[in-house]
């Protein structure tokens, strides 16, 4: 695995050496580092996609495998997903401006939804294609026996795309990017389709044409898994775009942190939402009515600092101070 990682980086460095020169040592929590890291991972995936697409289509033609040709076309379509990620990560990393007071984080959420829809389309396409192939085979149509090169291409695709999935998910967790996670599942969906090609091609080669049904049947099963992943990715993105509140456990943690701050007597009217990977929240905190304005402001500042320390320095916080009426 280390050998593969090293060689992928060498390939990428050949195509874009200026990029690694710019990376340097950057603060892992900064927007600049986050944008560069997402871009780097996505570009590495794009290069692997391009090489695999060409190889799989050639292997499909030479090896007389319709499954491998379709697999190659699937890889080509995933290049579009990478383009979406590259475009939207640049937009979402922009700082606040006059038209976007809370930044551009929603663009990353939108990209996650777009990638999820693409993944959904891939799942539907694989299901429809599999059903058509099964129907054709059951109707008595013969299928040409595939060659060894097609089987080799399937194995290389499975290993490469599973590695890309693991690599992308690992890096996505470091920078907290749902968009990268969605793209990682695009990598794995391609690996799944190659698994279907492997069983179909291998079954046809070892057992004869009567077992060619294995390929589309496996494809249908895999398409169900892809559809499930696409739906799981799309729902949180839709929730964020429609301003849904954060989960109860997150809101309870916010209330706990604020309530335990010195000088805070109560916390209520908590409202939360997400803007990309940034949390936006507002709340009312109750304090001693006899405090000076400066002392009350210091309490609110301490609450904000505590919350940002826990959820990130880019967290948007709006606090309304209220006097404790019960103390009068």
Residue pairs with C-beta under 8 A, 6 or more apart in sequence:
1 163
4 159
4 160
4 163
5 163
5 167
8 44
8 47
8 48
9 44
11 47
12 19
12 20
12 40
12 43
12 44
12 47
13 20
15 47
16 43
19 36
19 39
19 40
19 43
22 36
23 36
23 40
26 32
26 33
26 36
27 33
28 174
28 175
29 312
29 313
31 93
31 95
31 314
32 93
33 175
34 93
34 175
34 177
35 89
35 90
35 93
37 171
37 174
37 175
38 85
38 89
38 171
38 175
38 177
38 179
38 180
39 86
39 89
39 90
41 167
41 168
41 171
41 172
41 180
42 82
42 85
42 86
42 89
42 180
42 183
43 82
43 86
44 164
44 167
45 82
45 164
45 168
45 183
45 187
46 79
46 82
46 83
46 86
48 160
48 161
48 164
49 75
49 76
49 78
49 79
49 82
50 79
52 72
52 75
52 156
52 157
52 160
52 161
53 72
53 75
53 76
53 79
54 72
55 72
55 153
55 156
56 68
56 69
56 71
56 72
56 75
56 153
56 157
57 68
57 69
57 72
57 73
57 76
59 65
59 68
59 72
59 149
59 150
59 152
59 153
60 66
60 67
60 68
60 69
60 70
60 71
60 72
60 150
60 153
61 69
62 147
62 149
62 150
63 146
63 147
63 148
63 149
63 150
63 151
63 153
63 201
64 144
64 145
64 146
64 147
64 150
65 146
65 147
65 150
65 197
65 201
66 143
67 146
67 150
67 196
67 197
67 200
67 201
67 215
67 219
68 146
68 150
68 153
68 154
68 197
68 201
70 129
70 193
70 197
71 153
71 154
71 157
71 190
71 193
71 194
71 197
74 122
74 126
74 190
74 193
75 157
75 190
77 118
77 122
78 186
78 187
78 189
78 190
80 118
81 115
81 118
81 183
81 186
82 183
84 111
84 114
84 115
84 118
85 111
85 115
85 179
85 180
85 183
87 111
88 107
88 108
88 110
88 111
88 114
88 179
89 108
89 111
89 177
89 179
91 104
91 107
92 103
92 104
92 105
92 106
92 107
92 108
92 111
92 179
92 276
93 104
94 100
94 103
94 104
95 103
96 102
96 103
102 275
102 278
102 280
102 316
103 275
103 276
103 278
103 314
104 276
105 274
105 275
105 276
105 277
105 278
106 240
106 241
106 275
106 276
107 276
108 177
108 178
108 179
108 276
108 277
109 178
109 179
109 237
109 240
109 241
109 274
109 275
109 276
110 237
110 241
111 179
111 182
112 178
112 179
112 181
112 182
112 233
112 236
112 237
113 234
113 237
113 238
113 241
115 179
115 182
115 183
115 186
115 233
116 182
116 230
116 231
116 233
116 234
116 237
117 230
117 234
118 186
119 182
119 185
119 186
119 189
119 226
119 229
119 230
119 233
120 227
120 230
120 231
120 234
122 186
122 189
122 193
122 226
122 230
123 189
123 223
123 224
123 226
123 227
123 230
124 223
124 227
126 193
126 196
126 219
126 220
126 222
126 223
126 226
127 219
127 220
127 223
127 224
127 227
129 216
129 219
130 216
130 217
130 219
130 220
130 223
131 216
131 220
132 216
133 215
133 216
133 219
134 213
134 216
134 217
134 220
137 143
137 212
137 213
137 216
138 213
142 209
143 204
143 209
143 212
145 204
145 205
145 208
145 209
146 201
146 204
146 205
148 205
150 197
150 201
151 198
151 201
151 202
151 205
154 194
154 195
154 197
154 198
154 201
155 198
157 190
157 191
157 194
157 197
158 191
158 194
158 195
158 198
161 187
161 188
161 190
161 191
161 194
162 187
162 188
162 191
164 184
164 187
165 184
165 185
165 187
165 188
165 191
168 180
168 181
168 183
168 184
168 187
169 180
169 181
169 184
171 180
172 178
172 180
172 181
172 184
175 277
176 277
177 277
178 233
178 236
178 237
178 277
181 233
182 233
182 237
185 229
185 230
185 233
188 229
189 226
189 229
192 222
192 225
192 226
193 219
193 222
195 218
195 222
196 215
196 216
196 218
196 219
196 221
196 222
197 215
199 214
199 215
199 218
200 212
200 214
200 215
200 216
200 218
200 219
201 215
203 211
203 212
203 214
203 215
204 211
204 212
204 214
204 215
240 273
240 274
240 275
243 273
244 273
245 251
245 271
245 272
245 273
246 272
246 273
246 274
246 279
246 281
250 272
250 279
251 270
251 272
253 310
254 270
254 272
254 281
254 283
254 307
254 311
255 267
255 270
255 283
257 303
257 306
257 307
257 310
258 264
258 267
258 283
258 285
258 303
258 306
258 307
259 266
259 267
261 299
261 302
261 303
261 306
262 299
262 302
263 287
263 288
263 291
263 295
263 298
263 299
263 302
264 285
264 286
264 287
264 299
264 303
265 286
265 287
265 288
265 324
266 285
266 286
266 324
267 283
267 284
267 285
267 286
268 283
268 284
268 286
269 282
269 283
269 284
269 320
270 281
270 282
270 283
271 281
271 282
271 283
272 279
272 280
272 281
273 279
273 280
273 281
274 280
275 316
277 312
278 312
278 314
278 315
278 316
279 311
279 312
279 315
279 316
280 315
280 316
281 307
281 315
281 316
281 317
281 318
282 317
282 318
282 319
282 320
283 318
283 319
283 320
284 319
284 320
284 321
284 322
285 299
285 300
285 303
285 319
285 320
285 321
285 322
286 322
286 323
286 324
287 296
287 299
287 321
287 322
287 323
287 324
288 323
288 324
288 327
289 323
289 324
289 325
289 327
289 328
290 327
291 299
296 321
297 321
299 321
300 319
300 321
303 317
303 319
304 317
304 319
307 315
307 317
308 315
308 317
